[in-house]
Amino acid sequence: MRSQLILLSALSLTFTTSCTTQKKPSVRITPYKYKIDSPNDLPIVYVSFIFTINRPQAKVFDTPLQMYKELEILNRYFIDEKNQKIFKFKINHYYSYRDFNKRKCDLANHLNQPSPIITQNIPDAVKRCFPRRKSKEVLFIIYDSYSQKLKYSDITSWGFRNNAQPFILIDWERLNHQTQAASIHEMGHAFGLGHVCAPKAKKTTPTNIMTSYDCRLGSGGLRNLGFTANQLNTILENYSKYP
Ligand SMILES: [Zn+2]
């Protein structure tokens, strides 16, 4: 399987990568065991969760408990191909929709609108909204993706390396690790990884975390196989460079 993966190294140079999935998931709100310890000697990545959606359907996820679930998902599934954890993810801050709304950021005008996002406008808007960044911090921004074809059923998520100030945009319908490991995959982009292709992968085929449908060669598969040694090197190299 691994030999079929073709690394698109050119993509790893880009700062922004979209991750399209066309199938609408059914959203589950399930109990989740979220207390899994990570070894203490791992490099720490701080995560700040920002909930930007005011729609009633999404608001059930706008809770501290859900953010701890998302943190646990990162700690559990952001692993290498030997199933070893890479980072210890810790919460830095949780901004509920109410907190986000109070900041009156123009970022709100760029997300959750009935038009597709314009990706090149997002980094500056994020910076204006959150000008101060903690060391080794990734912003985990929860939003509602929109496309002409699928309207708000679109679940496209994004990872931005953003000149060492990384952030990810996760469609709320992909919280709870529901569809193709969105947060894990986008976190891979946040640490500089590009896509790999797994030709003919079906939805049930085990694939590398960074596999993408965007290759137009398969569905992207399960994205359940940890990062290869090369991918791990890229992740750790970028981590060391990030302020
Ligand atoms: Zn991607």
Boltz pocket constraint, residues with backbone or C-beta under 6 A from the ligand:
constraints:
  - pocket:
      binder: B
      contacts: [[A, 17], [A, 18], [A, 19], [A, 157], [A, 185], [A, 189], [A, 195], [A, 210], [A, 211], [A, 212]]
      max_distance: 6.0
